[in-house]
Amino acid sequence: MFYGVGINLFLVIVYICAAFHESLLERILSGCIRLLARLRIIKDVDTVLSKTEVQLCEYRKGAEYIKKNPRLLLYVLSTIIVQILSRLSIAYIVYRAFGLKGHSYFDVIALQAMLALAVESLPLPGAVGASETGFLTVNRIIFGSDKLASAMLLSRGISFYVFLLISGAVALGANIADSRRHKVSCRYER
């Protein structure tokens, strides 16, 4: 958990530096890249530095756009909060579906948030296994040993397949809308 919190805290600091202290962030990233090159982890320093500069430039453009449109920031933050709460609420929905009582919505959400902080920032292959092991460890308090495996399968299935279906529907809708726009523009070109 401490690793996950540390990574998230580091990323927040990087984002704040990128938005408000660009030159400081460039020096820090340049120093990290050069250190990794000395450790022979990075081979082509110039390529990595140029790619980093491109990413920082893109981030600066986004930060400027948000500074000019502060309502967009509120919209994005509210959307992210709803998205995260809906994802974290799945365990509570499963908890209630099993007819269990005794733990509040906030108890369950707090455990899921702790699990998310601990596991989701790990850039490891097989992070699904870490998530499921974490789920079994953290949620034993809530579901008890007899319903724990079923709760994990159900909540992990919902969190994966529901979002997969939503993403598929959005992608299909965007594809259909794009093909309709393309047909309309082709008619006017003739």
Sequence and secondary structure as in RCSB ss.txt:
>XXXX:A:sequence
MFYGVGINLFLVIVYICAAFHESLLERILSGCIRLLARLRIIKDVDTVLSKTEVQLCEYRKGAEYIKKNPRLLLY
VLSTIIVQILSRLSIAYIVYRAFGLKGHSYFDVIALQAMLALAVESLPLPGAVGASETGFLTVNRIIFGSDKLAS
AMLLSRGISFYVFLLISGAVALGANIADSRRHKVSCRYER
>XXXX:A:secstr
 HHHHHHHHHHHHHHHHHHH HHHHHHHHHHHHHHHHHTTS S HHHHHHHHHHHHHHHHHHHHHHHH HHHHHH
HHHHHHHHHHHHHTHHHHHHHHTT  SS HHHHHHHHHHHHHHHTT   TTHHHHHHHHHHHHTHHHHHHHHHHH
HHHHHHHHHHHHHHHHHHHHHHHHHHHHHHHHHHHHHHH 
